[in-house]
Amino acid sequence: MDKSTLDTLTQRLDRLEPENRRLKLAGAFLVLALVAVGAMGQALPKAVPKVIEAERFVLKDTRGKIRATLETEASGLLALVLDDQNGKPRAVLGVLADGTPFLRFSDQNGKDRAWLSLLPDGTPSLVLSDQNGKDRAGLSLLPNGTPVLDLADQNGKTRAMLGVLPDGTPSLFFSDQNGKLRAGVRVRADGTPALTLYDQNEKERLLLGVDTSGPSLVLRDENRNRAVLGHTALEKMATGTVEQRPASSVVLFDRDGTVIWRAP
């Protein structure tokens, strides 16, 4: 081989070595890329399951404290319980065994303070309790459409009730410490107001009202009217006619309901 040929081969080798290095680097990058893709494929999560089945779920915070549980009980109760940071249950959303949905709130001492539910008969109800767990106020809407507000004393006895009857009559009733009805105020459907007082047996004993003919005060025994002051209507047994007494009149009755005195 002469010198000119040797020089030519040397120049070709000098050009090929950088190209070989570039090819080796490119091949190495290609291998690394393939390995990375394979690793990523292995790290990709599998398909998310569409259904998760369990009897109890527990949610914890970053400190490992249980903050919520979702569970069922053998009684048929289903409940979602939410706890505060001290582990005290503060809110419960659930469904009772009879199908009653409810939402309950408790204070930091574990006492139930508010209970919202929909009863099986369709009655929505809200009950508020004091710090001793005694029910003190209740708001409900009865199936007949009557809204009712109940107010109770510290012993849980209903002492006042406010409602509006289906015919539109607003009524307010008061009870004694034994739960017996003792007084009632209402505005009748025709717009006339009335006050009724009851004895310890819940018998009407005094009625004070104002109708279109004027005011009247009625005193009763356990069975009948005994005295009427003001407007009243008297039926005459002999003729069957009705006498409208003026607002200034007084009428007294015996035990049988017979008029024994009147004035004027």
C-alpha positions as CSV (number, residue, x, y, z in Angstrom):
1,M,0.0,0.0,0.0
2,D,1.5,3.3,-1.0
3,K,1.6,6.4,1.2
4,S,-1.2,8.2,-0.7
5,T,-3.6,5.3,-0.1
6,L,-2.7,5.1,3.6
7,D,-3.3,8.9,4.0
8,T,-6.8,8.5,2.5
9,L,-7.8,5.6,4.9
10,T,-6.5,7.6,7.8
11,Q,-8.7,10.6,6.9
12,R,-11.7,8.3,6.6
13,L,-11.1,6.7,10.0
14,D,-10.8,10.2,11.5
15,R,-14.2,11.1,10.1
16,L,-15.9,7.8,11.1
17,E,-14.8,7.9,14.8
18,P,-16.9,11.0,15.8
19,E,-19.9,9.5,13.9
20,N,-19.5,6.2,15.7
21,R,-19.5,8.0,19.0
22,R,-22.7,9.9,18.1
23,L,-24.3,6.7,17.1
24,K,-23.3,5.0,20.3
25,L,-24.7,7.9,22.3
26,A,-28.0,7.9,20.4
27,G,-28.3,4.2,20.9
28,A,-27.7,4.6,24.6
29,F,-30.4,7.3,24.9
30,L,-32.8,5.1,23.0
31,V,-32.2,2.2,25.4
32,L,-32.7,4.5,28.4
33,A,-36.0,5.8,26.9
34,L,-37.3,2.3,26.3
35,V,-36.5,1.3,29.9
36,A,-38.2,4.4,31.2
37,V,-41.3,3.8,29.2
38,G,-41.4,0.2,30.5
39,A,-41.0,1.4,34.1
40,M,-43.8,3.9,33.6
41,G,-46.0,1.3,32.2
42,Q,-45.4,-0.9,35.3
43,A,-46.1,2.1,37.6
44,L,-49.4,3.1,35.9
45,P,-52.4,2.2,38.2
46,K,-54.8,-0.4,37.1
47,A,-58.4,0.5,36.2
48,V,-60.4,2.0,39.1
49,P,-62.9,-0.5,40.4
50,K,-66.5,0.5,39.8
51,V,-67.8,-1.1,43.0
52,I,-66.3,-1.3,46.5
53,E,-68.1,-3.4,49.0
54,A,-67.7,-3.3,52.7
55,E,-69.7,-3.3,56.0
56,R,-67.7,-0.3,57.4
57,F,-65.7,2.6,56.0
58,V,-63.3,4.7,58.2
59,L,-61.8,8.0,57.3
60,K,-58.8,9.3,59.3
61,D,-57.1,12.7,59.3
62,T,-53.3,13.3,58.9
63,R,-52.8,12.6,62.6
64,G,-54.4,9.2,62.4
65,K,-57.6,10.3,64.2
66,I,-60.9,8.8,63.1
67,R,-63.0,11.7,61.7
68,A,-65.8,9.8,59.9
69,T,-67.3,6.3,59.7
70,L,-69.9,4.8,57.4
71,E,-71.4,1.6,58.7
72,T,-74.5,-0.6,59.1
73,E,-75.7,-2.3,62.2
74,A,-77.6,-5.6,62.7
75,S,-80.7,-3.6,63.7
76,G,-80.9,-2.2,60.2
77,L,-79.5,1.2,61.0
78,L,-77.4,2.9,58.4
79,A,-75.3,5.9,59.6
80,L,-72.6,8.3,58.5
81,V,-70.9,9.6,61.7
82,L,-68.7,12.7,61.7
83,D,-66.4,13.3,64.6
84,D,-64.5,16.5,65.7
85,Q,-60.8,16.6,66.3
86,N,-61.2,15.2,69.8
87,G,-63.0,12.1,68.5
88,K,-66.5,13.2,69.7
89,P,-69.4,12.4,67.4
90,R,-70.9,15.8,66.3
91,A,-73.1,14.9,63.4
92,V,-74.9,11.8,62.3
93,L,-76.7,11.2,59.0
94,G,-78.6,8.0,58.8
95,V,-81.7,5.9,58.1
96,L,-83.4,4.0,60.9
97,A,-84.6,0.4,60.5
98,D,-88.2,1.6,59.8
99,G,-86.9,3.7,56.9
100,T,-86.9,7.0,58.8
101,P,-84.1,9.3,57.5
102,F,-82.6,11.6,60.1
103,L,-79.9,14.2,60.7
104,R,-78.6,14.6,64.3
105,F,-76.3,17.1,65.8
106,S,-74.5,16.7,69.2
107,D,-72.5,19.1,71.4
108,Q,-68.9,18.7,72.6
109,N,-70.2,16.7,75.6
110,G,-72.0,14.1,73.4
111,K,-75.5,15.4,74.2
112,D,-78.0,15.4,71.3
113,R,-79.0,19.0,70.7
114,A,-80.9,18.9,67.3
115,W,-82.7,16.1,65.5
116,L,-84.2,16.5,62.0
117,S,-86.2,13.6,60.7
118,L,-88.9,12.5,58.3
119,L,-91.3,10.1,60.1
120,P,-92.8,7.1,58.4
121,D,-96.2,8.9,58.1
122,G,-94.6,11.6,56.1
123,T,-94.3,14.1,58.9
124,P,-91.1,16.3,58.8
125,S,-90.0,17.1,62.3
126,L,-87.3,19.2,64.0
127,V,-86.5,18.7,67.7
128,L,-84.2,20.9,69.7
129,S,-82.8,19.8,73.1
130,D,-81.1,21.5,76.0
131,Q,-77.7,20.7,77.5
132,N,-79.3,18.0,79.6
133,G,-80.7,16.2,76.6
134,K,-84.3,17.2,77.3
135,D,-86.5,18.1,74.3
136,R,-87.4,21.7,74.6
137,A,-88.8,22.7,71.2
138,G,-90.3,20.9,68.3
139,L,-91.5,22.0,64.9
140,S,-93.4,19.6,62.7
141,L,-95.8,19.5,59.8
142,L,-98.6,17.0,60.3
143,P,-100.0,14.8,57.5
144,N,-103.2,16.9,57.4
145,G,-101.1,20.0,56.7
146,T,-101.1,21.5,60.2
147,P,-97.8,23.2,61.2
148,V,-97.2,22.8,64.9
149,L,-94.6,24.4,67.2
150,D,-94.2,22.7,70.7
151,L,-92.4,24.3,73.6
152,A,-91.5,22.3,76.7
153,D,-90.2,23.0,80.2
154,Q,-87.0,21.7,81.7
155,N,-88.8,18.4,82.6
156,G,-89.8,17.8,79.0
157,K,-93.5,18.6,79.5
158,T,-95.1,20.5,76.7
159,R,-96.3,23.9,78.1
160,A,-97.1,25.8,74.9
161,M,-98.3,24.8,71.4
162,L,-98.7,27.0,68.4
163,G,-100.4,25.8,65.3
164,V,-102.5,26.6,62.3
165,L,-105.4,24.2,61.6
166,P,-106.3,23.1,58.0
167,D,-109.2,25.6,57.9
168,G,-106.7,28.4,58.5
169,T,-107.5,28.9,62.2
170,P,-104.3,30.0,64.2
171,S,-104.3,28.6,67.7
172,L,-102.1,28.9,70.8
173,F,-102.6,26.5,73.7
174,F,-101.0,26.5,77.2
175,S,-100.6,23.5,79.5
176,D,-99.8,23.1,83.2
177,Q,-96.8,21.2,84.7
178,N,-98.7,18.0,84.3
179,G,-99.3,18.5,80.6
180,K,-103.0,19.3,81.1
181,L,-104.5,21.8,78.7
182,R,-105.5,25.0,80.7
183,A,-105.8,27.8,78.2
184,G,-106.3,28.4,74.5
185,V,-106.4,31.4,72.2
186,R,-107.6,31.1,68.6
187,V,-108.9,33.2,65.7
188,R,-111.7,31.2,64.1
189,A,-112.0,30.7,60.3
190,D,-114.6,33.5,60.2
191,G,-112.1,35.9,61.8
192,T,-113.6,36.0,65.3
193,P,-111.1,35.7,68.2
194,A,-111.8,33.5,71.3
195,L,-110.1,32.7,74.6
196,T,-110.9,29.5,76.4
197,L,-109.9,28.5,79.9
198,Y,-109.9,24.8,81.1
199,D,-110.0,23.2,84.5
200,Q,-107.6,20.5,85.7
201,N,-109.7,17.9,83.8
202,E,-109.4,19.8,80.6
203,K,-113.0,20.8,80.6
204,E,-114.0,24.2,79.2
205,R,-115.0,26.5,82.0
206,L,-114.7,30.0,80.6
207,L,-115.1,31.3,77.1
208,L,-114.4,34.9,76.1
209,G,-115.1,35.8,72.5
210,V,-116.1,38.5,70.0
211,D,-118.2,37.6,67.0
212,T,-120.1,39.7,64.5
213,S,-122.8,40.5,67.0
214,G,-120.5,41.6,69.8
215,P,-118.5,40.3,72.7
216,S,-119.5,37.7,75.2
217,L,-118.3,36.0,78.4
218,V,-119.5,32.4,79.1
219,L,-119.1,30.6,82.4
220,R,-119.7,26.9,82.5
221,D,-119.8,24.0,84.9
222,E,-118.5,20.6,83.7
223,N,-121.5,20.1,81.4
224,R,-123.4,23.3,80.5
225,N,-123.4,27.1,80.4
226,R,-124.3,28.6,83.7
227,A,-123.9,32.3,83.0
228,V,-123.5,34.5,79.9
229,L,-122.5,38.1,80.0
230,G,-122.9,40.0,76.7
231,H,-124.2,38.7,73.4
232,T,-125.8,35.3,73.3
233,A,-128.4,33.4,71.3
234,L,-131.3,31.8,73.2
235,E,-133.5,29.3,71.7
236,K,-137.2,29.3,72.8
237,M,-138.2,25.8,73.4
238,A,-141.9,26.5,72.9
239,T,-141.6,28.1,69.5
240,G,-138.2,27.0,68.4
241,T,-137.2,30.6,67.6
242,V,-133.8,32.1,68.5
243,E,-133.6,35.2,70.5
244,Q,-130.4,37.3,70.0
245,R,-129.5,38.9,73.4
246,P,-127.8,42.3,73.3
247,A,-124.2,42.8,74.4
248,S,-125.3,44.4,77.6
249,S,-127.4,41.4,78.8
250,V,-126.8,38.9,81.5
251,V,-128.4,35.4,81.4
252,L,-128.3,32.7,84.1
253,F,-129.0,29.0,83.6
254,D,-129.7,26.1,85.9
255,R,-128.0,22.7,85.8
256,D,-130.3,21.6,83.0
257,G,-129.6,24.6,80.9
258,T,-133.0,26.3,81.5
259,V,-132.9,30.1,81.8
260,I,-133.7,31.1,85.3
261,W,-132.9,34.8,85.1
262,R,-132.1,37.4,82.5
263,A,-131.5,41.2,82.3
264,P,-132.5,43.3,80.7
